[in-house]
Amino acid sequence: MDKSRLYYQTPYVKSFMCTIEQCEKSGKGTWLAVLNQTGFYPEGGGQPFDTGTLNGVAVLSVHERGDVIIHELAAPLEPGTLAEGIIDWQKRYDNMQQHTGEHILSGLVHRRFGYDNVGFHMGSEEVTVDFNGPITPEQLDQLENEANQAVYDNVPVKVLYPDKEELDSLDYRSKKELTGLVRIVEIPDADMCACCGTHVENTGEVGIIKIRSMIHYKGGVRIFLLCGRRALLDYRDRLKDETRLSNLLSARLDLVPEAVEKLKNDLQDREMLMGRLYGQIFSLRTEQYPEREAPLALFEEGLNMVQIRQLSTLLYERKRGSIVMVCSPGNGNEEYQYALGSGCCDMRALSKAMNRRLNGRGGGSALMSQGTFRADRQSVTKVFLEESALLMETGAQ
């Protein structure tokens, strides 16, 4: 074991003394320092790097470069300087809780199903773990119960450095073939895994393992979880959200799902009714225009894209214009959502031409195209009439 890596000897180190061996500019306004020993964990194995200070100078990131640990600093420190490193302990301990909780869950999944942990990331919002096999929601609940039982049992988290003969006799998890000195993390009745991260000393320190969700991912599953303090804070935030919803819906907390479902059903009924009413309005609106072979440009306030398409379709199907454009203002007076419809000309060609001239974007089919123009109404109308006339003259289909 490399004794200069203090985070392995004493994972609970919060401060330490060291000597600055090298310090040079990084090329991006920061400095890169090498220490004779360090308590700062470098990013690796799915675990983020530690942050903190060296003699009051912020440690921005920590990475390995070969066998050397590089500390990115906000300001330079002279080589030979004796420095005190202070680790952001809350961040470090949080990472230790998350990493240990992940070990427990991954070990139990491997023992029960034989699946491998094929992806692990400790993000700023949550921890994700990928397994190469399916898990049902019922099985996930059982795994969560078993994982938390391992926490309640408060067993020691052991770190082993077996020799080759001992290593060959161990049944341990590993993502790759390992050589040299191998670091094994063992949690009795839960996991045995080759790992370079930092962990708590006893499983009870994990506090709680809470699985937030699961999705199907690359033939297996991706599980989202939180442990310890982060799980507590997440629960607190979610309870605040539920309480707010409860107040807004005038429903007890336990009845919020039913109240939301009722609200959703009511909204769907109203949207169906609104759709029928808009259909009737658009039909009457269409009757205001005679049949014509010339293009028709229509600007209407307050329509969404579905309604714009609906009105445009009615107009060109009832021959109120050889080519029909319906626009409704978007964000400001110089942005319009549009739909172009025609039964005789290719709207893809028209949309492309108008987008080019009106800073627009969008597309569609030969019968109808849609999108957004960034121009004033006068410019949109002028370009529509010019490009429609050109399209009709060339007979583009």
C-alpha positions as CSV (number, residue, x, y, z in Angstrom):
1,M,0.0,0.0,0.0
2,D,1.3,3.4,-0.9
3,K,1.7,5.2,2.4
4,S,1.7,8.6,0.8
5,R,-2.0,8.1,0.1
6,L,-3.4,9.0,3.5
7,Y,-7.0,8.5,2.5
8,Y,-6.3,4.7,2.4
9,Q,-4.5,4.5,5.7
10,T,-7.0,6.7,7.5
11,P,-10.2,7.4,5.5
12,Y,-11.4,9.7,8.3
13,V,-8.5,12.1,7.9
14,K,-9.9,15.7,7.9
15,S,-6.6,17.5,7.9
16,F,-2.9,16.6,7.4
17,M,0.5,18.1,6.9
18,C,2.5,17.8,3.7
19,T,5.3,19.3,1.7
20,I,4.8,20.9,-1.7
21,E,7.1,19.0,-4.1
22,Q,6.0,20.6,-7.4
23,C,3.7,23.5,-8.4
24,E,3.4,24.7,-12.0
25,K,0.9,26.6,-14.1
26,S,-1.9,24.5,-15.7
27,G,-2.4,26.7,-18.8
28,K,-6.0,27.7,-17.7
29,G,-5.2,30.1,-14.9
30,T,-4.8,27.5,-12.2
31,W,-1.8,25.7,-10.7
32,L,-1.0,21.9,-10.5
33,A,0.7,20.7,-7.4
34,V,2.3,17.4,-6.3
35,L,2.6,16.7,-2.6
36,N,4.8,14.3,-0.7
37,Q,1.6,12.8,0.8
38,T,-2.1,13.6,0.5
39,G,-5.4,13.0,2.1
40,F,-7.3,14.3,-0.9
41,Y,-8.9,11.5,-2.8
42,P,-8.4,11.7,-6.7
43,E,-11.4,11.1,-8.9
44,G,-11.7,7.4,-9.8
45,G,-13.7,4.2,-9.6
46,G,-17.0,6.2,-10.0
47,Q,-16.2,8.4,-6.9
48,P,-15.6,12.2,-7.3
49,F,-12.5,13.9,-6.1
50,D,-12.1,15.6,-2.8
51,T,-11.9,19.4,-2.5
52,G,-10.7,21.6,0.3
53,T,-7.7,23.9,0.9
54,L,-3.9,23.8,1.1
55,N,-2.6,26.6,3.4
56,G,-5.9,28.4,2.7
57,V,-5.6,28.0,-1.1
58,A,-8.6,26.3,-2.7
59,V,-8.1,22.8,-4.0
60,L,-10.3,22.7,-7.1
61,S,-9.8,19.2,-8.3
62,V,-7.7,16.1,-7.7
63,H,-6.7,13.6,-10.4
64,E,-4.2,10.8,-11.0
65,R,-1.6,11.1,-13.7
66,G,0.1,7.7,-13.9
67,D,1.2,7.1,-10.3
68,V,1.2,10.8,-9.4
69,I,-1.7,12.6,-7.8
70,I,-2.2,16.1,-9.2
71,H,-3.9,18.8,-7.1
72,E,-5.4,21.7,-9.0
73,L,-5.0,24.9,-7.0
74,A,-6.6,28.3,-7.3
75,A,-3.2,30.0,-6.5
76,P,0.5,28.9,-6.5
77,L,2.4,27.5,-3.6
78,E,6.2,27.4,-3.5
79,P,7.9,24.0,-3.8
80,G,9.3,23.1,-0.4
81,T,6.6,24.8,1.5
82,L,5.1,23.0,4.5
83,A,1.4,23.0,4.0
84,E,-1.7,22.0,5.9
85,G,-4.4,20.3,3.9
86,I,-7.9,20.6,5.0
87,I,-10.5,18.4,3.4
88,D,-14.1,19.3,2.8
89,W,-15.2,16.7,5.2
90,Q,-18.9,16.9,4.6
91,K,-18.4,16.2,0.9
92,R,-15.9,13.4,1.7
93,Y,-18.1,11.7,4.2
94,D,-21.1,12.0,1.9
95,N,-19.1,10.2,-0.8
96,M,-18.1,7.5,1.7
97,Q,-21.7,6.9,2.6
98,Q,-22.8,6.8,-1.0
99,H,-19.9,4.5,-2.0
100,T,-20.5,2.1,0.8
101,G,-24.2,2.0,0.2
102,E,-23.5,1.2,-3.5
103,H,-21.3,-1.7,-2.4
104,I,-24.0,-3.2,-0.3
105,L,-26.6,-3.0,-3.1
106,S,-24.3,-4.2,-5.8
107,G,-23.1,-7.1,-3.7
108,L,-26.6,-8.2,-2.9
109,V,-27.6,-8.0,-6.6
110,H,-24.6,-10.1,-7.6
111,R,-25.3,-12.7,-4.9
112,R,-29.0,-13.0,-5.7
113,F,-29.0,-12.7,-9.5
114,G,-25.4,-13.1,-10.5
115,Y,-25.5,-9.7,-12.3
116,D,-22.4,-7.5,-12.7
117,N,-22.2,-3.9,-11.8
118,V,-21.3,-2.5,-15.3
119,G,-21.6,1.2,-14.5
120,F,-21.4,3.3,-11.4
121,H,-21.4,7.1,-11.1
122,M,-21.8,9.3,-8.0
123,G,-23.4,12.5,-9.4
124,S,-24.3,15.8,-7.8
125,E,-28.0,14.8,-7.7
126,E,-27.9,11.1,-7.2
127,V,-26.0,7.9,-7.5
128,T,-26.6,5.6,-10.5
129,V,-25.7,1.9,-10.8
130,D,-26.1,-0.2,-13.9
131,F,-26.6,-3.9,-13.9
132,N,-26.5,-6.3,-16.9
133,G,-29.8,-8.1,-16.1
134,P,-33.5,-7.4,-15.4
135,I,-34.9,-6.7,-12.0
136,T,-38.7,-6.4,-11.3
137,P,-40.1,-3.6,-9.1
138,E,-41.0,-6.2,-6.5
139,Q,-37.5,-7.6,-6.4
140,L,-36.2,-4.0,-6.1
141,D,-38.2,-3.5,-3.0
142,Q,-36.8,-6.7,-1.5
143,L,-33.3,-5.7,-2.4
144,E,-33.8,-2.3,-0.7
145,N,-35.0,-4.1,2.5
146,E,-32.0,-6.4,2.5
147,A,-29.6,-3.6,1.8
148,N,-31.0,-1.6,4.8
149,Q,-30.9,-4.7,7.0
150,A,-27.1,-4.8,6.3
151,V,-27.0,-1.1,7.5
152,Y,-29.0,-2.0,10.7
153,D,-26.6,-4.9,11.4
154,N,-23.8,-2.4,11.6
155,V,-21.1,-4.8,10.5
156,P,-17.5,-3.6,9.9
157,V,-16.4,-2.6,6.4
158,K,-13.1,-4.4,6.0
159,V,-10.2,-3.5,3.7
160,L,-7.9,-6.3,2.6
161,Y,-4.6,-6.5,0.7
162,P,-4.3,-10.2,-0.1
163,D,-1.3,-11.8,-1.7
164,K,-1.7,-13.5,-5.0
165,E,-2.4,-16.9,-3.5
166,E,-5.1,-15.5,-1.1
167,L,-6.6,-13.4,-3.9
168,D,-7.0,-16.5,-6.1
169,S,-9.0,-18.1,-3.4
170,L,-11.4,-15.2,-2.9
171,D,-14.8,-14.9,-4.7
172,Y,-14.8,-11.1,-5.3
173,R,-16.4,-8.7,-7.8
174,S,-14.2,-6.8,-10.3
175,K,-14.8,-5.0,-13.6
176,K,-11.4,-5.9,-15.0
177,E,-8.5,-8.2,-14.8
178,L,-6.2,-7.0,-12.0
179,T,-2.5,-7.2,-11.5
180,G,-0.2,-6.2,-8.7
181,L,-1.4,-5.4,-5.2
182,V,-5.2,-5.5,-5.2
183,R,-7.4,-3.7,-2.6
184,I,-10.4,-5.7,-1.6
185,V,-13.4,-4.2,0.3
186,E,-15.4,-6.7,2.2
187,I,-18.8,-6.2,3.8
188,P,-19.8,-9.5,5.6
189,D,-22.9,-11.2,4.1
190,A,-23.2,-8.4,1.5
191,D,-20.2,-7.8,-0.7
192,M,-16.6,-8.5,-1.6
193,C,-15.2,-6.3,-4.3
194,A,-12.0,-4.9,-5.7
195,C,-12.2,-1.1,-5.1
196,C,-10.1,2.0,-4.9
197,G,-12.6,4.2,-3.2
198,T,-13.1,5.4,0.4
199,H,-15.8,3.9,2.7
200,V,-17.2,4.2,6.2
201,E,-15.8,1.9,8.9
202,N,-19.2,0.3,9.8
203,T,-22.3,-0.2,7.7
204,G,-24.4,1.6,10.3
205,E,-22.8,4.9,9.3
206,V,-24.5,4.6,5.9
207,G,-27.7,5.6,7.7
208,I,-30.2,4.6,5.0
209,I,-30.1,3.3,1.5
210,K,-33.0,4.6,-0.5
211,I,-33.7,3.6,-4.1
212,R,-35.3,6.5,-5.9
213,S,-36.2,4.9,-9.2
214,M,-35.2,2.3,-11.9
215,I,-35.2,2.3,-15.7
216,H,-34.5,-0.3,-18.3
217,Y,-31.0,0.3,-19.7
218,K,-28.9,-1.5,-22.3
219,G,-30.6,-4.9,-21.7
220,G,-30.4,-4.5,-18.0
221,V,-31.4,-1.8,-15.5
222,R,-30.1,1.5,-14.2
223,I,-30.9,2.1,-10.5
224,F,-30.9,5.6,-9.0
225,L,-30.3,5.8,-5.2
226,L,-29.2,8.0,-2.4
227,C,-27.6,7.1,1.0
228,G,-27.2,8.7,4.4
229,R,-27.5,12.5,4.7
230,R,-28.3,13.0,1.1
231,A,-31.2,10.6,1.4
232,L,-32.5,12.5,4.4
233,L,-32.2,15.9,2.6
234,D,-34.0,14.4,-0.5
235,Y,-36.8,13.0,1.7
236,R,-37.1,16.4,3.4
237,D,-37.4,18.2,0.0
238,R,-39.9,15.6,-1.3
239,L,-42.1,16.0,1.8
240,K,-42.1,19.7,1.4
241,D,-43.2,19.3,-2.2
242,E,-45.9,16.9,-1.2
243,T,-47.1,19.2,1.5
244,R,-47.3,22.1,-1.0
245,L,-49.3,19.9,-3.4
246,S,-51.5,18.9,-0.5
247,N,-52.3,22.5,0.3
248,L,-52.8,23.4,-3.4
249,L,-55.2,20.5,-3.9
250,S,-56.9,20.8,-0.4
251,A,-56.3,17.1,0.1
252,R,-54.6,15.1,2.8
253,L,-51.1,14.0,2.1
254,D,-52.2,10.4,1.7
255,L,-54.9,11.4,-0.8
256,V,-52.7,13.6,-3.0
257,P,-52.3,10.9,-5.7
258,E,-56.1,10.4,-6.0
259,A,-56.6,14.2,-6.1
260,V,-53.9,14.6,-8.9
261,E,-55.5,11.7,-10.9
262,K,-58.9,13.4,-10.6
263,L,-57.4,16.7,-11.7
264,K,-55.7,15.0,-14.7
265,N,-59.0,13.4,-15.8
266,D,-60.8,16.7,-15.5
267,L,-58.2,18.4,-17.5
268,Q,-58.4,15.8,-20.3
269,D,-62.2,16.2,-20.4
270,R,-61.8,19.9,-20.7
271,E,-59.2,19.6,-23.4
272,M,-61.5,17.3,-25.4
273,L,-64.3,19.9,-25.0
274,M,-62.0,22.7,-25.9
275,G,-60.8,20.8,-29.0
276,R,-64.4,20.3,-30.2
277,L,-65.2,24.0,-29.6
278,Y,-62.1,25.1,-31.4
279,G,-63.0,22.8,-34.3
280,Q,-66.4,24.5,-34.5
281,I,-64.8,27.9,-34.3
282,F,-62.3,27.0,-37.0
283,S,-65.1,25.7,-39.2
284,L,-67.0,28.9,-38.9
285,R,-63.8,30.9,-39.4
286,T,-63.1,29.0,-42.6
287,E,-66.5,29.8,-44.0
288,Q,-65.6,33.5,-43.9
289,Y,-63.3,33.0,-46.8
290,P,-64.4,32.1,-50.4
291,E,-62.8,29.4,-52.4
292,R,-59.8,30.8,-54.2
293,E,-56.7,29.7,-56.2
294,A,-54.5,32.5,-54.7
295,P,-52.4,31.9,-51.6
296,L,-53.9,32.8,-48.3
297,A,-52.0,34.2,-45.2
298,L,-53.8,34.3,-41.9
299,F,-52.6,35.6,-38.6
300,E,-54.4,34.5,-35.4
301,E,-53.6,35.3,-31.8
302,G,-53.3,32.8,-29.0
303,L,-53.2,29.5,-30.9
304,N,-50.9,26.6,-30.1
305,M,-49.2,24.6,-32.8
306,V,-51.9,21.9,-32.8
307,Q,-54.6,24.5,-33.3
308,I,-52.5,26.3,-36.0
309,R,-52.2,23.0,-37.9
310,Q,-55.9,22.3,-37.4
311,L,-57.0,25.6,-38.9
312,S,-54.5,25.4,-41.7
313,T,-55.7,21.9,-42.7
314,L,-59.4,23.1,-42.8
315,L,-58.5,26.1,-45.0
316,Y,-56.6,24.2,-47.6
317,E,-58.8,21.2,-47.7
318,R,-61.8,23.5,-48.3
319,K,-59.9,25.2,-51.0
320,R,-59.7,28.6,-49.3
321,G,-56.3,29.0,-50.9
322,S,-54.0,27.1,-53.2
323,I,-51.4,27.5,-50.4
324,V,-52.4,28.4,-46.9
325,M,-50.2,29.9,-44.1
326,V,-51.5,30.3,-40.6
327,C,-49.3,32.1,-38.1
328,S,-49.7,32.9,-34.4
329,P,-47.3,35.2,-32.4
330,G,-44.8,33.4,-30.2
331,N,-42.3,35.2,-27.9
332,G,-42.7,38.8,-28.8
333,N,-43.9,40.5,-32.0
334,E,-41.1,39.3,-34.2
335,E,-41.5,35.5,-33.7
336,Y,-44.3,33.5,-35.3
337,Q,-45.3,29.8,-35.1
338,Y,-46.5,28.8,-38.5
339,A,-48.1,26.0,-40.5
340,L,-48.1,25.8,-44.3
341,G,-50.6,23.6,-46.0
342,S,-51.5,22.8,-49.6
343,G,-53.0,20.1,-51.7
344,C,-51.2,21.0,-54.9
345,C,-47.7,22.2,-53.9
346,D,-44.8,20.7,-51.9
347,M,-44.8,22.5,-48.5
348,R,-41.3,21.1,-47.7
349,A,-39.8,23.3,-50.5
350,L,-41.8,26.3,-49.4
351,S,-40.9,25.9,-45.7
352,K,-37.2,25.5,-46.6
353,A,-37.2,28.7,-48.7
354,M,-39.1,30.8,-46.1
355,N,-36.9,29.5,-43.3
356,R,-33.9,30.6,-45.1
357,R,-35.2,34.2,-45.6
358,L,-36.9,34.6,-42.3
359,N,-34.4,33.1,-39.8
360,G,-36.8,30.2,-39.4
361,R,-36.6,26.6,-38.5
362,G,-39.0,23.7,-39.1
363,G,-40.2,21.2,-41.7
364,G,-42.7,18.5,-42.4
365,S,-44.4,16.7,-45.3
366,A,-45.5,17.6,-48.8
367,L,-49.0,18.5,-47.5
368,M,-48.0,20.4,-44.4
369,S,-44.9,21.9,-42.8
370,Q,-44.6,23.8,-39.5
371,G,-42.0,25.7,-37.5
372,T,-41.1,29.2,-36.3
373,F,-40.1,32.4,-38.1
374,R,-38.1,35.1,-36.5
375,A,-39.3,38.2,-38.4
376,D,-42.0,40.8,-38.2
377,R,-45.5,40.2,-39.7
378,Q,-45.0,42.4,-42.7
379,S,-41.8,40.5,-43.7
380,V,-43.5,37.1,-43.1
381,T,-46.4,38.1,-45.4
382,K,-44.2,39.5,-48.1
383,V,-41.9,36.4,-48.2
384,F,-44.9,34.0,-48.1
385,L,-46.5,35.7,-51.1
386,E,-43.2,35.9,-53.1
387,E,-42.2,32.3,-52.4
388,S,-45.7,30.9,-53.0
389,A,-45.9,32.6,-56.4
390,L,-42.5,31.3,-57.3
391,L,-43.4,27.8,-56.2
392,M,-46.7,27.8,-58.2
393,E,-44.9,29.2,-61.3
394,T,-42.3,26.4,-61.3
395,G,-45.0,23.8,-60.6
396,A,-43.0,22.2,-57.7
397,Q,-44.7,19.1,-56.5
